[in-house]
Amino acid sequence: MKRLYDYVKSGVGLLLCAAVNSPYMGFSQEKKYPNFVWFTVEDVSKHFLQLYDAGGAGAVMPQVNRLAREGIIFNNAFCNAPVSSAARSTLFSGYYAPRAGISWHRALDDVNLEQETKLVSGYLKEAGYYTVNSNKTDYNFVMPDNSWDDVKASKGQWRNRPDKNQPFFYVENCAISHESCLHFLKERMKKIKPQHDPEKVKLFPNHPDTELMRYTYATFYDRIQDTDVELGKLIDMLEEENELDDTFIFFFGDNGGALPGTKGYTGEAGLHVPLVIYIPRNWRDQVNLIPGSRVDGFVSFLDFGPTLLQLAGIEIPDHMDGKPFLGKEVLKKELDGRDIVFGYGDRFDELYAFSRTVRKGQYKYKRNFIPYQPEGSFIFYRYKMEAFQEWRNLYHEGKLNAVQRRFFDPQEPEELYDLSVDPYETNNLAKNPSSHSTLVSLREILRKHMLESRDLGFFPESEWLEKGKTDPVRFGEIHHEKMKAYSDIMDLGLIPFSQATNELKRVLKSTDTNDIYWGLTTCLQFGEEAKELQNEVTNLLDHPSPVIRSRAVTFLSVLRQINPSLYMTDILRSAGSGAESLIILGDMAYLKEYISGSIFTVSEDDVKYPAGSYQWRINFIMDKN
């Protein structure tokens, strides 16, 4: 059990106990407790703020700079997951999301947290805080009871708490910068001039230098700057209510984004977010950091909940996987020494894109578990952005350079980057002999972390949802021995096919459906090289699992051994759950997009168990987007 943290403030002992039965304690003016504000801006990575760019590119944020002058700038803050629901589920629960089944974007079914688990807001509420959310939740789990006093509040609703001496936790979600702000038509360029000069924006090296892309950047800078205005209004409210000097204000992006190839992808631009924390004047003696300074140590959304609880003097529950980064117990030297963080990507809307990352110091390692599928595979919501469409069109026209093309080519199973010289992850060192020891070290760190955390990514979503949605953590504990076997199968894709052949033959005859699933996925990674396994795969066309039949058809179609249109719609009709339907539709979409001649006839009537964004998949397959 983690210890309770005490404060001594002006000679008065302060203790907030998480075991308090009453949801509200009477607060006298003699006793003071810190308030907390989370001001989240949607889809903003640190790369787009001038505050983080030595060359002066990015949005200018006067109000954020004001917080920074009297607070702390965190140079290395990470959202763990590059899309809102998975990141927010991490942020508010404190779980490493894949172990709790809450990293799949927009849950397909009701997923429960462990019994008695509360959100960070729930622990604060139980201890007497007034907790207000304005107003997005977007959790991938069933929200526990008593999580908030007001979960769908208007701006500044904390001012309506019953007692003005009651401390509060207020979350404001600013959606002005959400990626939807970039879903405009090209005609807009002729009508609306952005405040930022498109010619002066700093393009990522993987983006083509076009008029539309530059205009999209400039427009995004404008919207980010607009969020600063909303932050200023909030600061003014706190000043008017005489609460500013007692309120920790966290400014941060809810995930990376929102330009093409950022949000929804586990590169740095999807995971590395801005974080500035205002340290209130009345509480600066409780933080071992100098206002106006920067912290280089790594912090992530896993750490936000524990940090608030420590600052409030509340016991940190065992289920929270992070650790505090503010408080008297946290020294600057130790904080700056934190140099490791993990990231994860699972299903983003209708696209399954299983990847895990570890960043240690200057190096970033990424493991892609479905590498045959390009990152740039079609996702309806992403491609509503015309700059995204233009990028893909230029790829098909052969007008991109090698760095710009990579997003649309099949992925490597492993990626390794030295971010000190390659901050935009353009030079994959995974096959560089001089980097081999670093590669192996980070590979093992990530593998060990996935196994020890009971990462449910080892199971297809359809599997753990069916058998473990009522308690995903418990499901992972029960089946953790199987996870190592599945990991070993996945890692067959990291050795030459000649060395993996016999083991793949054995796996494809296994009685464990998940063995076969990952065996087939590995065969798809090898592609034509695995042609000698076509007989074993052909035998799986009669397998009882629709997901296995679908993946077998996909592999044989890549080899041009069968016509997938003769199989896939019937397989879809036999799906036994919404997750199975999405996996099969995903295979159909992959074949349509990358294997010429793959033509299907499918409608909503063919989906017995609809779930998530299945209509988007059908529309893409049928050319209705």
HUSULNOR-V618641 format. One record per residue. N is the residue number from 1. RES is the residue in one small letter. SS is DSSP state (hx for helix, st for strand, lp for the rest). PSI is psi as a letter, one per 20 degrees, with the letter a starting at -180 (999 if undefined). OMEGA is omega in degrees with one decimal (999 if undefined). Layout:
n	res	ss	psi	omega
N	RES	SS	PSI	OMEGA
N	RES	SS	PSI	OMEGA
This chain:
n	res	ss	psi	omega
1	m	lp	p	177.9
2	k	lp	q	-172.7
3	r	lp	r	172.1
4	l	lp	q	179.4
5	y	lp	p	-179.9
6	d	lp	q	171.3
7	y	st	q	167.2
8	v	st	o	-172.8
9	k	st	o	179.3
10	s	lp	k	177.3
11	g	lp	i	-179.2
12	v	st	p	178.1
13	g	st	p	-179.3
14	l	st	p	174.3
15	l	lp	p	172.2
16	l	lp	p	-175.7
17	c	lp	p	-178.7
18	a	lp	i	-178.5
19	a	lp	j	-179.9
20	v	lp	p	-177.7
21	n	lp	h	-177.4
22	s	lp	p	178.5
23	p	lp	i	179.2
24	y	lp	p	175.2
25	m	lp	q	176.7
26	g	lp	p	-177.9
27	f	lp	p	177.9
28	s	lp	r	-179.1
29	q	lp	i	177.6
30	e	lp	h	-178.4
31	k	lp	p	179.9
32	k	lp	q	178.3
33	y	lp	q	-177.4
34	p	lp	q	170.0
35	n	st	q	178.6
36	f	st	p	174.1
37	v	st	p	169.0
38	w	st	o	175.1
39	f	st	o	-176.6
40	t	st	p	174.2
41	v	st	p	-171.7
42	e	lp	p	169.1
43	d	lp	l	-178.8
44	v	lp	o	172.2
45	s	st	r	-174.4
46	k	hx	h	-175.2
47	h	hx	i	-172.4
48	f	hx	j	176.9
49	l	st	p	178.8
50	q	hx	h	179.7
51	l	hx	h	-176.5
52	y	hx	j	-176.3
53	d	lp	o	-177.7
54	a	lp	h	-179.3
55	g	lp	i	176.4
56	g	lp	j	178.5
57	a	lp	q	176.6
58	g	lp	r	-177.3
59	a	st	p	176.0
60	v	lp	p	-172.4
61	m	lp	n	-176.5
62	p	hx	h	-178.1
63	q	hx	h	175.5
64	v	hx	g	177.6
65	n	hx	h	176.9
66	r	hx	g	176.7
67	l	hx	h	-177.1
68	a	hx	h	-179.7
69	r	hx	h	-179.4
70	e	lp	k	-178.3
71	g	st	b	-175.1
72	i	st	p	173.0
73	i	st	p	177.0
74	f	st	o	-177.4
75	n	st	h	-175.5
76	n	st	m	176.6
77	a	st	p	-172.6
78	f	st	q	-178.0
79	c	lp	i	179.1
80	n	lp	g	178.3
81	a	st	p	-170.9
82	p	lp	k	179.2
83	v	lp	q	-162.4
84	s	hx	g	-171.7
85	s	hx	h	179.2
86	a	hx	g	178.5
87	a	hx	g	-179.6
88	r	hx	h	177.6
89	s	hx	h	174.3
90	t	hx	g	-173.9
91	l	hx	g	-172.7
92	f	hx	h	-179.7
93	s	hx	h	-174.9
94	g	lp	j	178.4
95	y	lp	q	158.2
96	y	lp	o	-162.9
97	a	hx	h	-178.9
98	p	hx	h	178.9
99	r	hx	i	-179.4
100	a	hx	j	179.1
101	g	lp	k	-175.1
102	i	lp	k	178.7
103	s	lp	i	176.8
104	w	lp	p	-170.8
105	h	lp	o	-178.5
106	r	lp	n	-175.2
107	a	lp	p	179.7
108	l	lp	i	-178.0
109	d	lp	r	177.9
110	d	lp	o	178.5
111	v	lp	p	-176.1
112	n	lp	q	168.5
113	l	lp	r	177.9
114	e	lp	q	178.7
115	q	lp	q	177.5
116	e	lp	i	178.6
117	t	lp	p	175.5
118	k	lp	r	169.7
119	l	lp	r	178.4
120	v	hx	h	177.6
121	s	hx	h	179.3
122	g	hx	g	177.7
123	y	hx	h	177.8
124	l	hx	g	179.9
125	k	hx	g	179.7
126	e	hx	h	-179.6
127	a	lp	j	174.8
128	g	lp	i	178.4
129	y	lp	q	170.5
130	y	st	o	-170.6
131	t	st	p	-172.8
132	v	st	p	177.9
133	n	st	p	-178.7
134	s	st	o	-21.7
135	n	lp	j	179.9
136	k	lp	p	172.5
137	t	lp	f	175.5
138	d	lp	l	178.2
139	y	lp	q	176.1
140	n	lp	k	179.3
141	f	lp	r	174.6
142	v	lp	p	-175.6
143	m	lp	p	178.5
144	p	lp	q	176.1
145	d	lp	q	175.3
146	n	lp	k	178.0
147	s	lp	h	-175.4
148	w	lp	q	166.7
149	d	lp	h	177.0
150	d	st	o	-173.4
151	v	lp	i	179.9
152	k	lp	l	-171.9
153	a	lp	r	173.3
154	s	lp	r	-178.1
155	k	lp	p	175.7
156	g	lp	j	-175.6
157	q	hx	i	176.9
158	w	hx	h	-179.6
159	r	hx	i	-177.1
160	n	hx	j	178.9
161	r	lp	q	-172.6
162	p	lp	h	-176.5
163	d	lp	p	-177.6
164	k	lp	i	176.6
165	n	lp	i	-179.7
166	q	lp	p	177.3
167	p	lp	q	-176.0
168	f	st	q	170.9
169	f	st	o	-175.1
170	y	st	p	177.2
171	v	st	p	175.1
172	e	st	p	-179.1
173	n	st	o	-176.5
174	c	st	o	-173.0
175	a	lp	j	-176.0
176	i	lp	h	-176.8
177	s	lp	j	179.6
178	h	lp	q	-174.7
179	e	hx	h	179.1
180	s	hx	h	177.8
181	c	hx	i	179.8
182	l	hx	j	178.3
183	h	lp	l	179.8
184	f	lp	r	176.6
185	l	lp	q	-177.9
186	k	lp	h	-177.9
187	e	lp	h	-179.7
188	r	hx	h	-176.8
189	m	hx	h	-179.4
190	k	hx	i	-172.1
191	k	hx	h	-173.2
192	i	lp	p	177.8
193	k	lp	p	179.5
194	p	lp	q	178.4
195	q	lp	h	177.4
196	h	lp	q	-178.6
197	d	lp	o	179.8
198	p	hx	h	-178.5
199	e	hx	i	-176.7
200	k	hx	j	179.2
201	v	lp	q	-179.0
202	k	lp	o	-177.8
203	l	lp	q	169.0
204	f	lp	q	-177.9
205	p	lp	i	179.0
206	n	lp	i	178.8
207	h	lp	p	176.8
208	p	lp	q	-178.2
209	d	lp	n	-179.4
210	t	lp	r	178.5
211	e	hx	g	-179.3
212	l	hx	g	-178.8
213	m	hx	g	179.4
214	r	hx	g	178.2
215	y	hx	h	179.2
216	t	hx	g	175.7
217	y	hx	g	-176.2
218	a	hx	g	178.2
219	t	hx	h	179.2
220	f	hx	g	175.2
221	y	hx	g	179.2
222	d	hx	g	-177.1
223	r	hx	h	176.6
224	i	hx	g	179.8
225	q	hx	h	177.0
226	d	hx	h	178.0
227	t	hx	h	179.5
228	d	hx	h	178.2
229	v	hx	g	179.1
230	e	hx	h	175.6
231	l	hx	g	178.7
232	g	hx	h	178.1
233	k	hx	g	179.8
234	l	hx	g	178.2
235	i	hx	g	178.4
236	d	hx	g	177.6
237	m	hx	g	-178.7
238	l	hx	h	177.4
239	e	hx	g	-179.2
240	e	hx	h	-179.0
241	e	lp	j	-178.4
242	n	lp	k	-178.6
243	e	lp	i	-173.4
244	l	hx	h	-175.7
245	d	hx	i	178.3
246	d	hx	j	-172.2
247	t	st	o	170.1
248	f	st	p	179.2
249	i	st	o	177.0
250	f	st	o	171.5
251	f	st	p	179.8
252	f	st	r	174.7
253	g	st	q	-177.8
254	d	lp	i	170.6
255	n	lp	r	178.9
256	g	lp	r	179.3
257	g	lp	a	0.1
258	a	lp	j	-178.9
259	l	lp	r	-175.9
260	p	lp	p	175.6
261	g	lp	j	-179.1
262	t	lp	f	178.1
263	k	lp	p	179.3
264	g	lp	j	-177.9
265	y	lp	q	-170.1
266	t	lp	k	168.0
267	g	lp	r	-178.5
268	e	hx	h	-178.7
269	a	hx	i	175.6
270	g	hx	h	-172.4
271	l	hx	h	-171.8
272	h	st	o	-172.8
273	v	st	q	174.0
274	p	st	q	173.8
275	l	st	o	175.0
276	v	st	p	-178.7
277	i	st	p	174.2
278	y	st	p	178.3
279	i	lp	o	-175.0
280	p	lp	q	-173.6
281	r	hx	h	-175.8
282	n	hx	i	-175.6
283	w	hx	j	-176.7
284	r	hx	h	177.5
285	d	hx	i	177.8
286	q	hx	j	-178.4
287	v	lp	p	-177.4
288	n	lp	l	179.3
289	l	lp	q	-178.0
290	i	lp	p	177.4
291	p	lp	p	-177.9
292	g	lp	j	-177.3
293	s	st	r	177.9
294	r	st	q	175.9
295	v	st	p	179.0
296	d	st	i	-179.1
297	g	st	q	-177.3
298	f	st	p	171.7
299	v	st	q	-179.0
300	s	st	r	180.0
301	f	hx	h	176.0
302	l	hx	h	-173.5
303	d	hx	i	-173.8
304	f	hx	g	-179.9
305	g	hx	g	177.2
306	p	hx	h	179.6
307	t	hx	g	178.7
308	l	hx	g	-178.2
309	l	hx	h	177.6
310	q	hx	g	-179.8
311	l	hx	h	179.7
312	a	hx	i	179.8
313	g	lp	k	-177.9
314	i	lp	q	178.7
315	e	lp	p	179.8
316	i	lp	p	-176.5
317	p	lp	q	-175.5
318	d	lp	h	-175.7
319	h	lp	i	-179.1
320	m	lp	p	-171.8
321	d	lp	i	-179.1
322	g	lp	a	178.1
323	k	lp	q	-175.8
324	p	lp	q	174.8
325	f	lp	j	171.8
326	l	lp	q	177.7
327	g	lp	r	-177.5
328	k	lp	h	-178.5
329	e	lp	i	-174.2
330	v	lp	o	179.2
331	l	lp	q	-176.8
332	k	hx	g	-177.9
333	k	hx	g	179.2
334	e	hx	g	-179.3
335	l	hx	g	179.8
336	d	hx	i	177.7
337	g	lp	i	177.8
338	r	lp	o	-170.9
339	d	lp	k	-179.8
340	i	st	q	178.9
341	v	st	q	-178.4
342	f	st	q	177.9
343	g	st	r	-177.2
344	y	st	q	174.1
345	g	st	p	179.1
346	d	st	d	177.6
347	r	st	p	173.1
348	f	st	o	-172.6
349	d	lp	d	-174.8
350	e	lp	i	-174.2
351	l	st	p	173.1
352	y	st	p	-175.6
353	a	st	m	-172.9
354	f	st	o	176.4
355	s	st	q	175.8
356	r	st	q	-179.0
357	t	st	q	167.5
358	v	st	p	175.1
359	r	st	p	175.9
360	k	st	o	-177.7
361	g	lp	c	-176.7
362	q	lp	i	-174.8
363	y	st	q	177.9
364	k	st	p	177.4
365	y	st	p	-179.9
366	k	st	p	178.0
367	r	st	o	178.6
368	n	st	o	-174.3
369	f	lp	i	172.5
370	i	lp	m	-167.5
371	p	lp	h	-179.9
372	y	lp	i	-179.3
373	q	lp	o	-179.9
374	p	lp	q	175.8
375	e	lp	h	-176.0
376	g	lp	j	177.5
377	s	lp	q	-171.6
378	f	lp	p	168.3
379	i	lp	p	-171.1
380	f	lp	g	-172.6
381	y	lp	h	177.6
382	r	hx	g	-173.1
383	y	hx	j	168.5
384	k	hx	i	178.7
385	m	lp	p	-175.1
386	e	hx	h	176.8
387	a	hx	h	176.8
388	f	hx	g	179.1
389	q	hx	g	-179.7
390	e	hx	g	179.2
391	w	hx	g	-179.9
392	r	hx	g	179.5
393	n	hx	g	178.5
394	l	hx	h	175.3
395	y	hx	g	-178.3
396	h	hx	h	177.8
397	e	lp	i	179.1
398	g	lp	k	-175.4
399	k	lp	j	179.2
400	l	lp	q	174.6
401	n	lp	r	-173.7
402	a	hx	g	-179.7
403	v	hx	g	-178.5
404	q	hx	h	-178.4
405	r	hx	h	-169.9
406	r	hx	h	-176.7
407	f	hx	h	-176.0
408	f	hx	i	176.0
409	d	lp	q	173.6
410	p	lp	q	-177.6
411	q	lp	q	167.7
412	e	lp	q	178.5
413	p	lp	h	178.3
414	e	st	q	174.4
415	e	st	q	179.3
416	l	st	p	-178.2
417	y	st	q	170.2
418	d	st	n	-172.5
419	l	lp	i	178.0
420	s	lp	h	178.8
421	v	lp	i	-175.7
422	d	lp	m	-173.3
423	p	lp	i	-178.8
424	y	lp	j	172.5
425	e	lp	l	-179.1
426	t	lp	i	-174.7
427	n	lp	n	-178.1
428	n	lp	o	-177.0
429	l	lp	j	-172.7
430	a	lp	h	-178.9
431	k	lp	j	179.3
432	n	lp	o	-177.4
433	p	hx	h	-178.0
434	s	hx	i	-179.8
435	s	hx	j	-171.9
436	h	hx	g	-178.1
437	s	hx	h	176.6
438	t	hx	g	178.7
439	l	hx	g	-177.0
440	v	hx	g	179.7
441	s	hx	g	-178.6
442	l	hx	h	175.7
443	r	hx	g	-178.2
444	e	hx	h	176.6
445	i	hx	g	-178.4
446	l	hx	g	-179.7
447	r	hx	g	-179.9
448	k	hx	g	-179.8
449	h	hx	g	179.6
450	m	hx	g	-178.7
451	l	hx	g	-178.1
452	e	hx	h	179.7
453	s	lp	i	-178.4
454	r	lp	l	-177.1
455	d	lp	o	-177.1
456	l	hx	i	174.2
457	g	hx	i	176.8
458	f	hx	i	179.3
459	f	lp	p	170.3
460	p	lp	q	-177.8
461	e	hx	h	-179.5
462	s	hx	h	-177.2
463	e	hx	g	-175.3
464	w	hx	h	175.5
465	l	hx	g	-178.1
466	e	hx	g	-170.9
467	k	hx	i	-172.2
468	g	hx	j	-173.6
469	k	lp	h	-179.5
470	t	lp	h	176.8
471	d	lp	m	-176.8
472	p	hx	h	-180.0
473	v	hx	g	178.2
474	r	hx	g	177.5
475	f	hx	g	178.8
476	g	hx	h	178.5
477	e	hx	g	-178.1
478	i	hx	h	-172.0
479	h	lp	j	-173.6
480	h	hx	h	178.6
481	e	hx	h	178.5
482	k	hx	h	-176.6
483	m	hx	h	179.5
484	k	hx	g	178.5
485	a	hx	g	179.0
486	y	hx	h	177.8
487	s	hx	g	178.7
488	d	hx	h	178.4
489	i	hx	g	178.0
490	m	hx	h	-176.5
491	d	hx	i	173.1
492	l	hx	h	177.8
493	g	hx	i	-179.4
494	l	hx	i	178.6
495	i	lp	r	178.6
496	p	lp	q	-177.6
497	f	hx	h	-179.1
498	s	hx	h	179.1
499	q	hx	i	-176.8
500	a	hx	i	-169.7
501	t	hx	g	-174.8
502	n	hx	g	179.2
503	e	hx	h	176.9
504	l	hx	h	176.5
505	k	hx	g	178.7
506	r	hx	g	-177.0
507	v	hx	h	-177.6
508	l	lp	i	176.9
509	k	lp	j	-176.5
510	s	lp	q	173.4
511	t	lp	i	178.4
512	d	lp	o	-177.2
513	t	hx	h	-178.9
514	n	hx	h	172.0
515	d	hx	g	-176.7
516	i	hx	g	-179.3
517	y	hx	g	-178.7
518	w	hx	h	174.0
519	g	hx	g	178.0
520	l	hx	h	178.5
521	t	hx	h	177.4
522	t	hx	h	175.2
523	c	hx	g	177.5
524	l	hx	h	176.6
525	q	hx	g	179.4
526	f	hx	h	177.0
527	g	hx	c	-177.1
528	e	hx	h	-179.3
529	e	hx	h	-177.7
530	a	hx	j	-175.2
531	k	hx	h	-177.4
532	e	hx	i	178.5
533	l	hx	j	-174.1
534	q	hx	h	178.7
535	n	hx	g	178.1
536	e	hx	h	-179.2
537	v	hx	h	178.3
538	t	hx	h	178.2
539	n	hx	i	-178.2
540	l	hx	i	178.5
541	l	hx	i	177.3
542	d	hx	j	-179.4
543	h	lp	q	-178.6
544	p	lp	h	-178.5
545	s	lp	p	176.6
546	p	hx	h	-179.6
547	v	hx	g	178.2
548	i	hx	g	179.2
549	r	hx	g	-180.0
550	s	hx	g	-178.2
551	r	hx	h	176.8
552	a	hx	g	177.2
553	v	hx	g	-179.6
554	t	hx	g	179.7
555	f	hx	g	-178.3
556	l	hx	h	177.1
557	s	hx	h	175.7
558	v	hx	h	178.2
559	l	lp	i	-178.3
560	r	lp	k	-180.0
561	q	lp	h	179.8
562	i	lp	r	175.2
563	n	lp	o	-174.3
564	p	hx	h	-179.2
565	s	hx	i	179.9
566	l	hx	i	-172.7
567	y	lp	g	-160.9
568	m	hx	h	-179.5
569	t	hx	h	176.6
570	d	hx	h	177.6
571	i	hx	g	178.7
572	l	hx	g	-179.4
573	r	hx	h	-177.9
574	s	lp	i	-179.3
575	a	lp	p	-175.7
576	g	lp	j	179.6
577	s	lp	r	177.8
578	g	hx	h	179.6
579	a	hx	g	176.4
580	e	hx	g	178.4
581	s	hx	g	-178.9
582	l	hx	h	178.6
583	i	hx	g	-179.8
584	i	hx	g	176.8
585	l	hx	h	176.4
586	g	hx	g	175.5
587	d	hx	g	178.9
588	m	hx	g	179.7
589	a	hx	g	178.1
590	y	hx	g	-179.5
591	l	hx	g	179.5
592	k	hx	g	-173.0
593	e	hx	h	-169.3
594	y	hx	i	179.8
595	i	lp	o	-174.5
596	s	lp	q	179.2
597	g	lp	i	179.0
598	s	lp	o	-176.5
599	i	lp	p	-177.0
600	f	lp	q	169.9
601	t	lp	o	-175.3
602	v	lp	q	178.6
603	s	lp	r	178.9
604	e	hx	h	178.9
605	d	hx	i	179.5
606	d	hx	i	-178.5
607	v	lp	o	-177.6
608	k	lp	h	-178.6
609	y	lp	n	-179.9
610	p	lp	q	178.8
611	a	lp	q	173.7
612	g	lp	c	-174.7
613	s	lp	l	-175.8
614	y	hx	h	179.3
615	q	hx	h	178.3
616	w	hx	h	178.0
617	r	hx	g	-179.2
618	i	hx	g	179.9
619	n	hx	h	178.4
620	f	hx	g	-178.4
621	i	hx	h	-177.9
622	m	lp	j	178.2
623	d	lp	l	-179.9
624	k	lp	j	-179.9
625	n	lp	999	999
